[in-house]
């Protein structure tokens, strides 16, 4: 209908600037008259590119996930990519199942929320089978996988310094987990802030935790068992902080008059707790955008300016922190 070759039609659709105006108009007219649309699956098979990104997350219900996902999807859409979400539920077999999208060319790259290389893909970033990938929120330790997240050490230092500035010297850290990099860095920032203020760390005030509401509640109860109470709790995340608040409210303590609570993340309901939670806000939307920008740079065969992007968290002051009671 357009009176040109198949190759010219392809160029007119995909690279219009390389085709003469008159030819491009004839092709556009033929496209409109026939209602032609490109076959994305056929193109994917021919070019061995899908323009899809696979996102592996251990729990899509995590309140940190949604805003990062919006940033990821927004940036992908701008660049002509779509996203596939694999909810692994911390199940290695599910991770292996999702990798079929990579092996069958249904996805070109990976975004990892899991903190480790996918099971079934190999455990060395030097293996040829590894597709371009970027870790977001939690780094993949012992690998060369590029990472986008917040500066957890610095954010925790700022949070602890805020408690110190309010007069607190007995500050508990809830959520110690040496095998998790985020928890390790946040504990490091806590310790650095205390050292900078000349405050010795009391080992009885550093409590293990899994970053869950239940582990926060259990940590607060353990303080009473040990009979070694702080005046303030710095929690590894907002979920732990909520657990601490639940335990203290159940014992009918007046918060924050008797105990101050500091969180980290600024999840959606942090401002609706009683008292509203003072915390460190992560720029989650920007984290998603930056992670996708980095991955698409790698997919284009280009070298990124940096393989680690650390964003600043912001202190959000609400009502859960006050000066400690005297006497």
Secondary structure, DSSP 8 states (H G I E B T S, - for coil): --SS-HHHHHHHHH-GGGS-HHHHHHHHHHHHHHT----HHHHHHHHT---EEEEEES-TT-TTHHHHHHHHHHHHHHTT-EEEEEE-TT-HHHHHHHTHHHHTTS-SEEEE-SSS--TTS-S-TTSTT--EEEEESS--TTS--EEEEE-HHHHHHHHHHHHHHTT---EEEEEE-TTSHHHHHHHHHHHHHHHHTT----GGGEEE--SSHHHHHHHHHHHHHHT---SEEEESSHHHHHHHHHHHHHTT--BTTTBEEE-SB--TTGGGSSS--BEEE--HHHHHHHHHHHHHHHHTT---S-SEEEE--EEE--SS-------
